[in-house]
Amino acid sequence: MKNDFEKCTSKIVLFYRTFVYFIFKEALLMETYLKATDVAQLVKLSLVTIRRYTAANKIPCYRINRAVRYKKSEIQEWVEKNGATTFENQNDKNCEGKE
């Protein structure tokens, strides 16, 4: 049989895990995650360009199993950092320096 200390410890651990789970769950729900198509519309680039930037780690993203998601706040910061001129008159062919 477990002694009182072990019972108390297991209850504390269970409480802590539950508390942490709900805190992170709330934090994730508050953040807006976008798909690649949404990001393409937001930054006015083609979907192919967004996918190339993702593959080259040029754009902040999160891989969840096979799905790729983007935090809206990080995309907005990324656009501000790179400037609007980065996205003007850019086509998919010169994304990687190829013509």
N, CA and C atoms as a LAMMPS dump frame, in Angstrom:
ITEM: TIMESTEP
0
ITEM: NUMBER OF ATOMS
297
ITEM: BOX BOUNDS ff ff ff
-5.0000000000000000e+02 5.0000000000000000e+02
-5.0000000000000000e+02 5.0000000000000000e+02
-5.0000000000000000e+02 5.0000000000000000e+02
ITEM: ATOMS id mol type element x y z
1 1 1 N 0.824 -1.192 0
2 1 2 C 0 0 0
3 1 3 C 0.861 1.245 0
4 2 1 N 0.328 2.253 -0.638
5 2 2 C 1.065 3.512 -0.666
6 2 3 C 0.931 4.209 0.676
7 3 1 N 2.012 4.854 1.045
8 3 2 C 1.919 5.629 2.279
9 3 3 C 1.322 7.005 1.97
10 4 1 N 1.089 7.78 2.977
11 4 2 C 0.433 9.079 2.816
12 4 3 C 1.248 10.037 1.944
13 5 1 N 2.556 9.98 2.063
14 5 2 C 3.413 10.871 1.278
15 5 3 C 3.271 10.584 -0.216
16 6 1 N 3.274 9.322 -0.593
17 6 2 C 3.138 8.952 -1.998
18 6 3 C 1.775 9.349 -2.548
19 7 1 N 0.721 9.177 -1.753
20 7 2 C -0.615 9.583 -2.178
21 7 3 C -0.675 11.084 -2.408
22 8 1 N -0.115 11.826 -1.489
23 8 2 C -0.115 13.28 -1.598
24 8 3 C 0.698 13.732 -2.813
25 9 1 N 1.84 13.119 -3.009
26 9 2 C 2.702 13.466 -4.135
27 9 3 C 2.012 13.179 -5.458
28 10 1 N 1.367 12.058 -5.578
29 10 2 C 0.691 11.717 -6.825
30 10 3 C -0.467 12.675 -7.109
31 11 1 N -1.16 13.128 -6.07
32 11 2 C -2.241 14.102 -6.256
33 11 3 C -1.686 15.452 -6.715
34 12 1 N -0.558 15.836 -6.15
35 12 2 C 0.066 17.108 -6.541
36 12 3 C 0.525 17.045 -7.993
37 13 1 N 1.13 15.944 -8.377
38 13 2 C 1.592 15.775 -9.754
39 13 3 C 0.407 15.808 -10.711
40 14 1 N -0.654 15.127 -10.379
41 14 2 C -1.852 15.118 -11.213
42 14 3 C -2.432 16.528 -11.334
43 15 1 N -2.517 17.248 -10.235
44 15 2 C -3.009 18.619 -10.264
45 15 3 C -2.121 19.492 -11.138
46 16 1 N -0.802 19.367 -10.985
47 16 2 C 0.142 20.17 -11.755
48 16 3 C -0.001 19.897 -13.248
49 17 1 N -0.079 18.624 -13.633
50 17 2 C -0.224 18.284 -15.051
51 17 3 C -1.521 18.832 -15.62
52 18 1 N -2.597 18.726 -14.872
53 18 2 C -3.881 19.253 -15.326
54 18 3 C -3.832 20.766 -15.469
55 19 1 N -3.23 21.423 -14.501
56 19 2 C -3.108 22.882 -14.532
57 19 3 C -2.304 23.336 -15.744
58 20 1 N -1.166 22.72 -15.977
59 20 2 C -0.308 23.08 -17.112
60 20 3 C -1.032 22.823 -18.424
61 21 1 N -1.739 21.726 -18.527
62 21 2 C -2.489 21.403 -19.733
63 21 3 C -3.496 22.5 -20.06
64 22 1 N -4.267 22.928 -19.074
65 22 2 C -5.282 23.939 -19.326
66 22 3 C -4.677 25.309 -19.629
67 23 1 N -3.566 25.63 -19.01
68 23 2 C -2.905 26.909 -19.304
69 23 3 C -2.436 26.932 -20.752
70 24 1 N -1.764 25.872 -21.19
71 24 2 C -1.276 25.83 -22.559
72 24 3 C -2.421 25.731 -23.555
73 25 1 N -3.475 25.03 -23.195
74 25 2 C -4.631 24.918 -24.076
75 25 3 C -5.249 26.297 -24.301
76 26 1 N -5.398 27.074 -23.248
77 26 2 C -5.941 28.423 -23.374
78 26 3 C -5.025 29.307 -24.209
79 27 1 N -3.722 29.182 -24.014
80 27 2 C -2.772 29.983 -24.784
81 27 3 C -2.85 29.635 -26.269
82 28 1 N -2.989 28.367 -26.586
83 28 2 C -3.092 27.961 -27.978
84 28 3 C -4.393 28.428 -28.61
85 29 1 N -5.454 28.405 -27.846
86 29 2 C -6.742 28.848 -28.382
87 29 3 C -6.771 30.346 -28.624
88 30 1 N -5.999 31.101 -27.864
89 30 2 C -5.985 32.554 -28.026
90 30 3 C -5.218 32.965 -29.28
91 31 1 N -4.235 32.197 -29.68
92 31 2 C -3.43 32.509 -30.853
93 31 3 C -4.14 32.02 -32.109
94 32 1 N -4.066 32.817 -33.167
95 32 2 C -4.684 32.445 -34.431
96 32 3 C -3.646 31.768 -35.308
97 33 1 N -3.946 30.551 -35.723
98 33 2 C -3.065 29.81 -36.621
99 33 3 C -3.673 29.811 -38.015
100 34 1 N -2.826 29.961 -39.017
101 34 2 C -3.274 30.049 -40.395
102 34 3 C -2.736 28.89 -41.216
103 35 1 N -3.442 28.578 -42.283
104 35 2 C -2.958 27.618 -43.268
105 35 3 C -2.159 28.384 -44.32
106 36 1 N -1.472 27.659 -45.177
107 36 2 C -0.64 28.287 -46.203
108 36 3 C -1.47 29.165 -47.145
109 37 1 N -2.687 28.726 -47.469
110 37 2 C -3.536 29.519 -48.359
111 37 3 C -3.915 30.851 -47.714
112 38 1 N -4.155 30.835 -46.4
113 38 2 C -4.489 32.07 -45.692
114 38 3 C -3.299 33.026 -45.663
115 39 1 N -2.109 32.474 -45.46
116 39 2 C -0.901 33.301 -45.444
117 39 3 C -0.659 33.911 -46.817
118 40 1 N -0.859 33.123 -47.855
119 40 2 C -0.683 33.622 -49.221
120 40 3 C -1.591 34.809 -49.496
121 41 1 N -2.826 34.724 -49.057
122 41 2 C -3.752 35.842 -49.24
123 41 3 C -3.35 37.04 -48.392
124 42 1 N -2.886 36.776 -47.187
125 42 2 C -2.52 37.851 -46.269
126 42 3 C -1.336 38.66 -46.79
127 43 1 N -0.314 37.986 -47.3
128 43 2 C 0.899 38.684 -47.738
129 43 3 C 0.933 38.914 -49.244
130 44 1 N -0.131 38.506 -49.92
131 44 2 C -0.277 38.708 -51.364
132 44 3 C 0.86 38.056 -52.154
133 45 1 N 1.129 36.808 -51.821
134 45 2 C 2.074 35.975 -52.554
135 45 3 C 1.349 34.717 -52.995
136 46 1 N 1.915 34.041 -53.969
137 46 2 C 1.277 32.797 -54.412
138 46 3 C 1.492 31.7 -53.376
139 47 1 N 0.648 30.717 -53.459
140 47 2 C 0.735 29.572 -52.557
141 47 3 C 2.057 28.826 -52.761
142 48 1 N 2.512 28.749 -53.998
143 48 2 C 3.776 28.077 -54.302
144 48 3 C 4.939 28.799 -53.617
145 49 1 N 4.921 30.113 -53.63
146 49 2 C 5.984 30.892 -52.986
147 49 3 C 5.981 30.666 -51.48
148 50 1 N 4.815 30.653 -50.882
149 50 2 C 4.721 30.412 -49.441
150 50 3 C 5.27 29.029 -49.11
151 51 1 N 4.942 28.048 -49.901
152 51 2 C 5.452 26.691 -49.651
153 51 3 C 6.965 26.612 -49.844
154 52 1 N 7.493 27.346 -50.814
155 52 2 C 8.945 27.371 -51.011
156 52 3 C 9.64 28.061 -49.843
157 53 1 N 9.069 29.166 -49.39
158 53 2 C 9.629 29.85 -48.223
159 53 3 C 9.597 28.937 -46.995
160 54 1 N 8.532 28.172 -46.86
161 54 2 C 8.407 27.251 -45.732
162 54 3 C 9.481 26.166 -45.812
163 55 1 N 9.656 25.591 -46.984
164 55 2 C 10.652 24.529 -47.16
165 55 3 C 12.07 25.048 -46.916
166 56 1 N 12.3 26.322 -47.242
167 56 2 C 13.625 26.922 -47.062
168 56 3 C 13.781 27.58 -45.686
169 57 1 N 12.773 27.439 -44.822
170 57 2 C 12.771 28.057 -43.48
171 57 3 C 12.954 29.574 -43.54
172 58 1 N 12.353 30.201 -44.541
173 58 2 C 12.406 31.654 -44.664
174 58 3 C 11.212 32.329 -43.996
175 59 1 N 10.24 31.539 -43.6
176 59 2 C 9.025 32.071 -43
177 59 3 C 8.747 31.275 -41.719
178 60 1 N 8.33 31.95 -40.643
179 60 2 C 8.076 31.216 -39.391
180 60 3 C 6.851 30.312 -39.504
181 61 1 N 7.032 29.056 -39.116
182 61 2 C 5.924 28.104 -39.217
183 61 3 C 6.071 27.019 -38.161
184 62 1 N 5.013 26.248 -38.005
185 62 2 C 4.972 25.143 -37.06
186 62 3 C 4.497 23.91 -37.797
187 63 1 N 5.218 22.825 -37.636
188 63 2 C 4.82 21.568 -38.249
189 63 3 C 4.184 20.682 -37.184
190 64 1 N 2.933 20.343 -37.411
191 64 2 C 2.184 19.499 -36.488
192 64 3 C 1.832 18.237 -37.261
193 65 1 N 2.565 17.165 -36.963
194 65 2 C 2.506 15.941 -37.77
195 65 3 C 2.848 16.309 -39.208
196 66 1 N 1.923 16.166 -40.119
197 66 2 C 2.207 16.501 -41.516
198 66 3 C 1.658 17.875 -41.884
199 67 1 N 0.918 18.494 -41.002
200 67 2 C 0.319 19.793 -41.281
201 67 3 C 1.287 20.92 -40.934
202 68 1 N 1.23 21.99 -41.701
203 68 2 C 2.043 23.169 -41.438
204 68 3 C 1.093 24.308 -41.108
205 69 1 N 1.352 24.987 -40.002
206 69 2 C 0.532 26.115 -39.583
207 69 3 C 1.432 27.304 -39.282
208 70 1 N 0.857 28.487 -39.393
209 70 2 C 1.582 29.735 -39.203
210 70 3 C 0.831 30.578 -38.181
211 71 1 N 1.56 31.149 -37.224
212 71 2 C 0.921 32.062 -36.279
213 71 3 C 0.726 33.4 -36.969
214 72 1 N -0.474 33.917 -36.874
215 72 2 C -0.79 35.177 -37.553
216 72 3 C 0.095 36.309 -37.041
217 73 1 N 0.327 36.364 -35.744
218 73 2 C 1.159 37.428 -35.182
219 73 3 C 2.589 37.354 -35.703
220 74 1 N 3.129 36.137 -35.846
221 74 2 C 4.491 35.98 -36.35
222 74 3 C 4.587 36.319 -37.834
223 75 1 N 3.543 36.023 -38.582
224 75 2 C 3.536 36.38 -40.007
225 75 3 C 3.496 37.901 -40.16
226 76 1 N 2.688 38.557 -39.333
227 76 2 C 2.634 40.015 -39.392
228 76 3 C 3.984 40.635 -39.042
229 77 1 N 4.662 40.091 -38.027
230 77 2 C 5.999 40.574 -37.674
231 77 3 C 6.988 40.31 -38.81
232 78 1 N 6.864 39.158 -39.438
233 78 2 C 7.749 38.784 -40.53
234 78 3 C 7.591 39.745 -41.703
235 79 1 N 6.331 40.116 -42.011
236 79 2 C 6.072 41.057 -43.097
237 79 3 C 6.656 42.423 -42.749
238 80 1 N 6.47 42.872 -41.509
239 80 2 C 7.02 44.161 -41.094
240 80 3 C 8.551 44.157 -41.155
241 81 1 N 9.148 43.063 -40.755
242 81 2 C 10.604 42.948 -40.755
243 81 3 C 11.165 42.975 -42.175
244 82 1 N 10.515 42.254 -43.076
245 82 2 C 11.003 42.167 -44.448
246 82 3 C 10.574 43.341 -45.315
247 83 1 N 9.584 44.079 -44.876
248 83 2 C 9.128 45.245 -45.623
249 83 3 C 8.21 44.868 -46.77
250 84 1 N 7.34 45.791 -47.11
251 84 2 C 6.367 45.537 -48.175
252 84 3 C 7.048 45.432 -49.535
253 85 1 N 8.197 46.089 -49.715
254 85 2 C 8.862 46.052 -51.014
255 85 3 C 9.393 44.661 -51.342
256 86 1 N 9.588 43.838 -50.344
257 86 2 C 10.056 42.471 -50.564
258 86 3 C 9.049 41.687 -51.394
259 87 1 N 7.773 42.009 -51.256
260 87 2 C 6.729 41.216 -51.88
261 87 3 C 6.204 41.81 -53.187
262 88 1 N 6.643 42.992 -53.549
263 88 2 C 6.134 43.615 -54.761
264 88 3 C 6.822 43.038 -55.991
265 89 1 N 6.042 42.783 -57.037
266 89 2 C 6.547 42.316 -58.33
267 89 3 C 7.451 41.087 -58.213
268 90 1 N 7.107 40.176 -57.368
269 90 2 C 7.916 38.977 -57.198
270 90 3 C 7.144 37.789 -57.736
271 91 1 N 7.798 37.012 -58.587
272 91 2 C 7.121 35.813 -59.075
273 91 3 C 7.811 34.578 -58.52
274 92 1 N 7.225 33.425 -58.777
275 92 2 C 7.722 32.182 -58.178
276 92 3 C 9.086 31.765 -58.712
277 93 1 N 9.403 32.118 -59.933
278 93 2 C 10.637 31.636 -60.532
279 93 3 C 11.871 32.22 -59.867
280 94 1 N 11.827 33.493 -59.485
281 94 2 C 13.032 34.082 -58.902
282 94 3 C 13.063 33.98 -57.378
283 95 1 N 12.181 33.179 -56.818
284 95 2 C 12.175 32.957 -55.373
285 95 3 C 13.47 32.306 -54.913
286 96 1 N 13.966 31.372 -55.686
287 96 2 C 15.187 30.67 -55.34
288 96 3 C 16.371 31.154 -56.166
289 97 1 N 16.221 32.28 -56.852
290 97 2 C 17.306 32.818 -57.647
291 97 3 C 17.377 32.211 -59.04
292 98 1 N 16.388 31.429 -59.439
293 98 2 C 16.367 30.81 -60.776
294 98 3 C 15.582 31.7 -61.709
295 99 1 N 15.953 31.674 -62.958
296 99 2 C 15.205 32.44 -63.954
297 99 3 C 14.662 31.552 -65.028
